[in-house]
Amino acid sequence: MTTTPTRSVGTPLSRLDGPHKVRGTVPYAYEHEVENPAYLALVLSSVARGTVTAVDDSAARAEAGVLAVLTHENAMTLAGNDPELAALYSPEVCWRQQIVAAVVAETSEAARHAAGLVRVSYDEAPHDTRMRTDEDVLERPGSHVGLFGTADGELNNGMPDADTAMGDVEAALAQAPVTLDATYTMPHQFHNPMEPHAAIAEWTAEDRVTIHCSSQGVSDARRWIGETLGLPPENIRLISPHVGGAFGSKTYPQSYAVVTAMAAKTVGRPVKLALTRQQMFFMTGYRAPSSHRIQLGAELDGRLTALAHDSVQQTSRAKQYVEQIAVISRTMWAAPNRRTTHRLVSLDVSVPTIMRGPGETQGAFALESAMDEMALGLGMDPIEFRILNEPDRHPESGRPFSSRRVVECLREVARIVDWDRRDPTPKSRREDGWLVGTGVAVGEHVAPQLPGNATRIQVDRHGHCTVSIAAADIGTGAWTALSQIAADALGVGVDAVTMQIGDTDLPSASAAGFSSGTSSWGASIHATAREVRRLIDEEHGGSVPPQGIDITVEAPMNPYSSQYEMCSFAAQYAEVRVHEETGTVRVPRLVGVFDIGRVINPKTARSQLTGGMIQGLSMALHEAGVMDPRFGQIVNHDLASYHFTANADVGSVEAHWLDSADPYTNPMGSKGVGEVCVVGVAAAIANAVHHATGIRVRDLPITLDKLMA
């Protein structure tokens, strides 16, 4: 194998799969070809809580083309009863729009029509879907057991403790000459990726099933689906080479994949299901509404003496999901007295899930809005106030950061936007009937290397390398970035590498999420490539043997993971214009400067960063699911009434980064890109709105009614 001295990492390579996607030749989950498929349509509950007492499917079964109607009385028996995964295993209804029946037919049209003919009767029970922070309804994470005994024994998303405390916060606040005590809230938010959630299930033997699905991590999903169906993981094949967006909603498999497999088993042929856009608002998770009380205390010179972040978030009564929404306050700013808490309100709603920048996104809106308010109260510049309170190591663990360049990010964003020329006085700048303001905020997100990754590399006698790992490309460019990493690790050009991903027949991989994908999969590729090169150099005289090389290596754990805190950071800037007469908000400019280690592919990284910033803009100004507590249903459960940022709402979006390798995160020196880009954007916009108008909006989204009131 002839090695090349050129480097692929750091090159702005266009997506290798791009031409195929443009031509429409890339198959997504619902588009894979199977022989003689049937089609599935779902019947969803019309009550938020209760028990199914009867299902009248006679009219549906009489329709031409209908093959079967599944209910809890006739569906195949499941081994697991996780309400997020299992379907039709019980007559109990835990939330509105839960699966209560399913129709299989020869065509999708026949299935949907027949599903509308199924009549379900209920013994309806009182329900509670109102988010609130009353002490009498709050629970500590881990203290609640779901209706089916499915509460997690430990907290979600890698958060080891619900609460942390250092020093005496209350005493420090009582003694501080300057204090802040404010509460910030966020509503329901929904992912809505371009590709809807879909599955095709085909049983290849009595106890073996293949499922084409849209997944952020097929290896983990296979295990969870197997536990539900009562099959060993090796009897399930999940295939998901291309994913049309996910934003966290396809991390955990949901009941639609399981019920598709159940239907295929019932009719003895492949079955296809694609959720409707409306169904995705109830069946695929969401960012839960949350409330954050921030208390800050500072000396007159601006140094923080106390920081408290007490959070409340919604979860499902049926299954507890907890997100680390106050953890950013453990990481960001130095203060000797500190406290963070997480509490839950368990309601009769579907299970929340991960959404881009999980936890830190919500927490950053609260913390960074509060930091802006505190800077104003101290009469300090918001950037200088943050720099003054920059810690030299993690404020709570005491460990050093693998790299932390927050001050450089802030200085660079200030230079780019001419921050020094800014008049800090609110409502001081007008242009043609518009009030103009600017604001900053800082973002952070963990950048871990996750376990459970292995890579197979096959080198033929001509030196061409096939690199296989069950990773996921959710639209981020992973096909391309991993090819670049493999090329450099093997010492060949990208054209000598063929990537294979997204299939459980390949070596296992962790899921795409928490800004861990490239780091975890890339480290695994490096480990196998090192062994390939060792074999060639030490055992085959520097050449590939005639029979080629075929090895699989499990990635070792990062030896530095217990010694350093590993995070990506961002400085976010927003310029806003607020119309004086109508309250309309426009954001003509967003600027982000990021500390993300070595950038593998500048072209795909910039796409990730600007996309996340736009998503933060959408969160700040538009997105809000409205719950009707009378019926326990999100009212605006379609894209006509759930508002999000469109092209006309987006002005200039600039992403810059401090491109230098992190010496401890992974062999590439990279850090996470996909989560940190959304963190802090909403706070920067809210801070800019206050600068423009003098009005502090603490409840997202920032809509004109809150400004005109």
TAMOJO-V256963 format. One line per field, one symbol per residue. ss: DSSP state (a for helix, b for strand, c for the rest). phi: phi as a letter, one per 40 degrees, with the letter a starting at -180 (. if undefined). burial: + if it has 9 or more other ideal C-beta (glycine too) atoms within 8 Angstrom, else -. A space follows every 10 residues. Layout:
BEGIN
ss=???
phi=???
burial=???
END
This chain:
BEGIN
ss=cccccccccc cccccccaaa aaacccccaa accccccbbb bbbbcccccb bbbbbbcaaa accccbbbbb cccccccccc cccccccccc cbbcccccbb bbbbbccaaa aaaaacccbb bbbbcccccc ccccaaabbb cccccccccc cccccccccc cccbbbccaa aaaaaccbbb bbbbbbcbbc cccccccbbb bbbbbccbbb bbbccccaaa aaaaaaaaac ccaaabbbbc cccccccccc ccccaaaaaa aaaaaaaccc bbbbccaaaa aaacccbccb bbbbbbbbcc cccbbbbbbb bbbbbbcccc cccccccaaa acbcccbbbb bbbbbbbccc ccccccccca aaaaaaaaaa aaaaaaaacc caaaaaaacb cccccccccb bccccaaaaa aaaaaaacaa accccccccb bccbbbbbbb bbbbbbcccc cccbbbbbbc ccccbbbbcc cccccccaaa aaaaaaaaaa cccaaabbbb ccbccccccc ccccccaaaa aaaaaaaaaa aaaaaaaaac ccccccccbb bbbbcccccc cccbbcbbbb bbbbbbbbbc ccccbbbbbb bbbbbcbccc caaaaaaaaa aaaaaaaaaa acccbcbbcc ccbbcccccc ccccccaaac cbbbbbbccc cccccccccb cccccccccc aaaaaaaaaa aaacccccbc cccaaaaac
phi=.ccbccbccg ccccdccddc cccgccccdc bccbcfcbbb bbbbcbbcai bcbabcbccc ccccgcbabc bccbcccbcb bcccbcafba ccbbacgccb aabbacbccc ccccccccbb bbccbdbbbc cabcdcbcbc dgcbbccbgb cccbccfgcc bcbbabgbcc cccccccbbb aabbbbcdbb cfcccccaab baccadbbbb bcacbcaccc cdcccccccg bcdccbbbba cbbcgafhcb cccbcccccc cccccccgac bbabcccccc cbbbgaccca bbcbbbbacc cgccbaabbb bbbcacccac bbbccbcdcc bcbcacbaab bbbbbcbcbc ccacbdgdgc ccccdccccc ccccdcccgb ccccccccbc ccadcbcgcc ccaabccccc ccccccbfdc cccccdgbbb afgbcbabab abbaadbcbc cgbabbbbbc ccgcbbbbac cbbchcgcdc ccccccdccc gbccccbbcb agacccdcac cciffbdccc cccccccccc cdccccccbb ggbccdcgba bbbccccccc ccbbcbacba bbbbbbbbcc cbgcbbbcab bbbbbbgccc bdcccccccc cccccccccc bbcacbcccc bgbccccacc bccacbdccb ccbbbbacca cccbcaccgc bcbcbccccg cccdcccccc ccbgbccbbc ccbcccccc
burial=+------+++ +-+-+++--- +------+++ -+-+--++++ +++++-++++ ++--+++-++ +-+--+-+++ ++--+--+-+ +++-+++++- --++++++++ +++++--+-+ +++++-++-+ -+----+-+- +------+++ ++-+-+-+-+ ++--+++-+- -+++--+-+- -++--+-+++ -+-+++++++ +-+-++++++ +++----+++ ++++++++++ ++++++++++ +-+-++++++ -+++++++++ ++++++++++ +++++++-++ +++++-+-++ ++++++++++ +++++++++- -+-+++++++ ++++++++++ ++++++++++ +++++-++++ ++++++++++ ++++++++++ ++++++++++ ++++++-+-+ -+++++++++ --++++--+- +++-++-+++ -+++-++-+- -----+--+- ---+++++++ ++++++++++ --+++++++- --++++++++ ++++-+++++ ++++++++++ -+++-++-++ ++++-+++++ ++++++++++ ++++++++++ ++++++---+ ---+---++- +++-+--+-+ +--+++++++ +++++++++- --+-+++-++ ++++++++++ ++++++++++ ++++++++++ ++++++++-- -+++-+++-- -+-++---++ --++++++-- -+-+++-+++ ++++++++++ ++++++++++ +++---++-+ ++-+-++--
END
